[in-house]
Amino acid sequence: MSSSVRQTAWLIPGTSRGIGLEITRQLLECPNNLVIAGCRNPEKAAALNGLKSGAKGTLHVIQLDVADFDSIRAVPKAIAPILGEIGLAYLINNAGIGKEDTPLTLDPEVFLETLRTNTVGPVLLTQACMPFLNKGKEKKVINVTSTLGSIASADMFNHLGAGGVATYSISKAALNMLLKLERRDIVAIALCPGWVKTDMGMQAADLEPAESVVNILKVVTFAMAADSGKYLSHIGTVIPW
Ligand SMILES: NC(=O)c1ccc[n+]([C@@H]2O[C@H](COP(=O)([O-])OP(=O)(O)OC[C@H]3O[C@@H](n4cnc5c(N)ncnc54)[C@H](OP(=O)(O)O)[C@@H]3O)[C@@H](O)[C@H]2O)c1
């Protein structure tokens, strides 16, 4: 690509499979995109590494475990030489875990691990990325959440009963508060990808990853300052808190 065209840089953790892998794949269809794809085990991420061949954009794979704070603290050193003088345009806090449990039976260790991965990791990664977001034009932080984190929608999920997802829902409700960043110039959005056919969403889900992600990327790229602080679905509709 011409050196006179400034690339748009994206950092996405959780890209070995599922929605993160599909986001990376679609972004790499555009030569202007530089994607820094974080995953826990880069050497085992065959599908992710396979995206390099045929990619029009630029892919850099880095080791990043969002439940390991040292791994997050190593991110600035890893991405500084990749980004050079171009800032980070988009941080998509995508990595996540979820197990089935209920409020009265949940395992406290699973609860803490889920909070560490789904909530605290994204907060710390956002902090670590601030110097790079500051240099970027778009300055967007997208927290991949779930409608299961909507307290107002909790009754919709009563049917899950004993097969509920208590720790997961709590972790996403907490993540939603990360929208309240003290910096007004950062566009922060909580975005639910819909119910997607991945290892997490499973095959009964409504959406293919490609369909969810094509819409996610529209919402994310069109989001403006006025959208900051919103809790949105993959098609841009507002989800009640
Ligand atoms: N699928 C749905 O229906 C749905 C609905 C609402 C919200 N979401 C959210 O969408 C996001 C992606 O979900 P998905 O459906 O793509 O799930 P998935 O298929 O289970 O994939 C999860 C991804 O996150 C990575 N990951 C897990 N823990 C990690 C950690 N500690 N550090 C770094 N990466 C980690 C996994 O990497 P490994 O391969 O190393 O395990 C994998 O790449 C999650 O935040 C999820 O909560 C999904």
Ligand as a Chemical Component Dictionary entry (heavy atoms), coordinates in Angstrom:
data_LIG
# 
_chem_comp.id                   LIG 
_chem_comp.type                 NON-POLYMER 
_chem_comp.pdbx_formal_charge   0 
_chem_comp.three_letter_code    LIG 
# 
loop_
_chem_comp_atom.comp_id 
_chem_comp_atom.atom_id 
_chem_comp_atom.alt_atom_id 
_chem_comp_atom.type_symbol 
_chem_comp_atom.charge 
_chem_comp_atom.model_Cartn_x 
_chem_comp_atom.model_Cartn_y 
_chem_comp_atom.model_Cartn_z 
_chem_comp_atom.pdbx_ordinal 
LIG N1  N1  N 0  -21.539 -15.999 20.698 1  
LIG C1  C1  C 0  -22.525 -15.320 21.225 2  
LIG O1  O1  O 0  -23.722 -15.655 21.030 3  
LIG C2  C2  C 0  -22.252 -14.100 22.069 4  
LIG C3  C3  C 0  -23.367 -13.364 22.531 5  
LIG C4  C4  C 0  -23.151 -12.227 23.289 6  
LIG C5  C5  C 0  -21.845 -11.823 23.555 7  
LIG N2  N2  N 1  -20.791 -12.550 23.103 8  
LIG C6  C6  C 0  -19.436 -12.062 23.426 9  
LIG O2  O2  O 0  -18.653 -12.001 22.255 10 
LIG C7  C7  C 0  -17.271 -12.181 22.576 11 
LIG C8  C8  C 0  -16.690 -13.282 21.694 12 
LIG O3  O3  O 0  -17.433 -14.468 21.942 13 
LIG P1  P1  P 0  -17.398 -15.732 20.979 14 
LIG O4  O4  O 0  -18.797 -16.136 20.771 15 
LIG O5  O5  O -1 -16.524 -15.466 19.812 16 
LIG O6  O6  O 0  -16.716 -16.795 21.969 17 
LIG P2  P2  P 0  -15.785 -18.032 21.668 18 
LIG O7  O7  O 0  -16.126 -18.635 20.375 19 
LIG O8  O8  O 0  -15.844 -18.865 22.894 20 
LIG O9  O9  O 0  -14.344 -17.369 21.547 21 
LIG C9  C9  C 0  -13.812 -16.704 22.646 22 
LIG C10 C10 C 0  -12.482 -16.094 22.262 23 
LIG O10 O10 O 0  -11.992 -15.402 23.430 24 
LIG C11 C11 C 0  -10.704 -15.907 23.695 25 
LIG N3  N3  N 0  -10.369 -15.841 25.100 26 
LIG C12 C12 C 0  -10.991 -16.424 26.151 27 
LIG N4  N4  N 0  -10.358 -16.116 27.285 28 
LIG C13 C13 C 0  -9.312  -15.334 26.942 29 
LIG C14 C14 C 0  -8.293  -14.701 27.646 30 
LIG N5  N5  N 0  -8.157  -14.841 28.983 31 
LIG N6  N6  N 0  -7.393  -13.938 26.986 32 
LIG C15 C15 C 0  -7.492  -13.811 25.648 33 
LIG N7  N7  N 0  -8.416  -14.405 24.905 34 
LIG C16 C16 C 0  -9.323  -15.147 25.556 35 
LIG C17 C17 C 0  -10.694 -17.328 23.186 36 
LIG O11 O11 O 0  -9.354  -17.744 23.016 37 
LIG P3  P3  P 0  -8.848  -19.278 23.227 38 
LIG O12 O12 O 0  -9.018  -19.941 21.900 39 
LIG O13 O13 O 0  -7.432  -19.111 23.672 40 
LIG O14 O14 O 0  -9.715  -19.896 24.299 41 
LIG C18 C18 C 0  -11.458 -17.144 21.876 42 
LIG O15 O15 O 0  -10.619 -16.614 20.883 43 
LIG C19 C19 C 0  -17.237 -12.521 24.078 44 
LIG O16 O16 O 0  -16.912 -11.364 24.808 45 
LIG C20 C20 C 0  -18.662 -12.959 24.371 46 
LIG O17 O17 O 0  -19.011 -12.769 25.714 47 
LIG C21 C21 C 0  -20.964 -13.678 22.368 48 
# 
loop_
_chem_comp_bond.comp_id 
_chem_comp_bond.atom_id_1 
_chem_comp_bond.atom_id_2 
_chem_comp_bond.value_order 
_chem_comp_bond.pdbx_ordinal 
LIG N1  C1  SING 1  
LIG C1  O1  DOUB 2  
LIG C1  C2  SING 3  
LIG C2  C3  SING 4  
LIG C2  C21 DOUB 5  
LIG C3  C4  DOUB 6  
LIG C4  C5  SING 7  
LIG C5  N2  DOUB 8  
LIG N2  C6  SING 9  
LIG N2  C21 SING 10 
LIG C6  O2  SING 11 
LIG C6  C20 SING 12 
LIG O2  C7  SING 13 
LIG C7  C8  SING 14 
LIG C7  C19 SING 15 
LIG C8  O3  SING 16 
LIG O3  P1  SING 17 
LIG P1  O4  DOUB 18 
LIG P1  O5  SING 19 
LIG P1  O6  SING 20 
LIG O6  P2  SING 21 
LIG P2  O7  DOUB 22 
LIG P2  O8  SING 23 
LIG P2  O9  SING 24 
LIG O9  C9  SING 25 
LIG C9  C10 SING 26 
LIG C10 O10 SING 27 
LIG C10 C18 SING 28 
LIG O10 C11 SING 29 
LIG C11 N3  SING 30 
LIG C11 C17 SING 31 
LIG N3  C12 SING 32 
LIG N3  C16 SING 33 
LIG C12 N4  DOUB 34 
LIG N4  C13 SING 35 
LIG C13 C14 SING 36 
LIG C13 C16 DOUB 37 
LIG C14 N5  SING 38 
LIG C14 N6  DOUB 39 
LIG N6  C15 SING 40 
LIG C15 N7  DOUB 41 
LIG N7  C16 SING 42 
LIG C17 O11 SING 43 
LIG C17 C18 SING 44 
LIG O11 P3  SING 45 
LIG P3  O12 DOUB 46 
LIG P3  O13 SING 47 
LIG P3  O14 SING 48 
LIG C18 O15 SING 49 
LIG C19 O16 SING 50 
LIG C19 C20 SING 51 
LIG C20 O17 SING 52 
# 
